[in-house]
Amino acid sequence: MTATICGFLSDDSLEVRTASLHLRNLRSVIRLDAATVLLQWSAGGLLFLWFTTRRREVGVGYGWLLRGNYLLLAVGAAALGFHFDVVPVREAASIAVAVGALFALVMSIVRRKAGVSGQTDEHDRRSARVAEMTGIEREVATRTEGPEFDPRLDLIAPALGAVGLVAAALDAGGNPAVSLLRAFAGAAFLGAVSDAMLLGHWYLVQPGLPRRHLNELVKVLGWVWPFEIISLLLPTGMVSVWNGSIDDGWSGQLGWFWAACAVGTIVLVWVTRAALRERYYSAVMAATGLLYLAILTAFGTDLVARAVLSG
C-alpha cells in the first residue's frame, strides 16, 4: 500500500513538473515586442485612413474615430518602449505619430463646418434622383464657405511611423531585409483589417456611403496577405517550427494554429468580397461580421508567429 501511495505521489509530481515545464516554455516563447506591434498597428491604420478618406466622401466623424484610436495606440507604443526595452528612434517615432495624429485631428475639428465635399455631392445626387422618381421636392445640402480638411494631413503620422519601423526592424536582428519586410507587411496587414472592420460599422452612421470604399479595403487586405505570410515563412520563420528547429513549447501546435489563422484570414477575405457583391444593404452588415472574425484570425496570424519566432 505504501508503494502504491508513493507511486501516486510520483505520478502527481511528474504531472506538476510537466505542467511547470510547459508554463516556462510558454513564457519563454511569448516574449513579444509590444511596442513595435502597437507602432505598426497605429501607422498602418492611419495610412489606410487616408486611403479611405482621400476621395472626400466619408464623413468627418470617421476620421475622428480612427485618429483618436490610433493616437492612443501610438502613445501606448512609446510608453511600453520606454518601460521595457528602449529603441530611441522607435520611441521618438511613436511620439511623433501621436503628435501627427493629434494635429490632423485638431485640423479636422477646426474645419468641420466645411464638411466633406464628396459626401455633400453624393447627397445632392441622391436627392435629385429621388425627386425625379417621386416628384418630391429636392432637398439640397447646406454648404459652408471655407477650406475643408485636407486628407493628405493623415499621411504625416504614418510617414513618421515608418522611420520608427525601420529602427525597430534593424534592432530586431537577423536578416535586415526579412525584418524590414515583416515590419512593413505587418503594419499594412494590421492596419487594413482594423480599418475595414471599423469602416463596415461606419455604414450604420452613413448609410448612403458608396460600398466601393469597403470593397477597396477588403481587396487591399487580400493583396497584403501574401506579403505577410511570405515574410513570416522566410528563414528563420514558421517553417522552422514545423520541422522542429524551433520549439514553440507546445510540440508544434502553435505552428499549426498559425497556419489555421493564416488560411482562415484569406478565406474570410474571399467570403467578405462575395458578400459585398450582393445588392442588399444587409450585405454590408454581413461583411462587417465576417471582418470581425478576420480581425481575430489576422491578429492570430501576426502575433502568434512573432511570439514564437521571438522566443
Secondary structure, DSSP 8 states (H G I E B T S, - for coil): -HHHHHHHHHHHHHHHHHHHHHHHHHHHH----HHHHHHHHHHHHHHHHHHHHTTS-S-HHHHHHHHHHHHHHHHHHHHHHHHT---HHHHHHHHHHHHHHHHHHHHHHHTGGG--HHHHHHHHHHHHHHHHHH-----------S----GGGGGHHHHHHHHHHHHHHHHT-S-HHHHHHHHHHHHHHHHHHHHHHHHHHHHHH-TTS-THHHHHHHHHHHHHHHHHHHHHHSSSSTHHHHTTSS--SSTTHHHHHHHHHHHHHHHHHHHHHHHHTSSSTHHHHHHHHHHHHHHHHHHHHHHHHHHHHH-
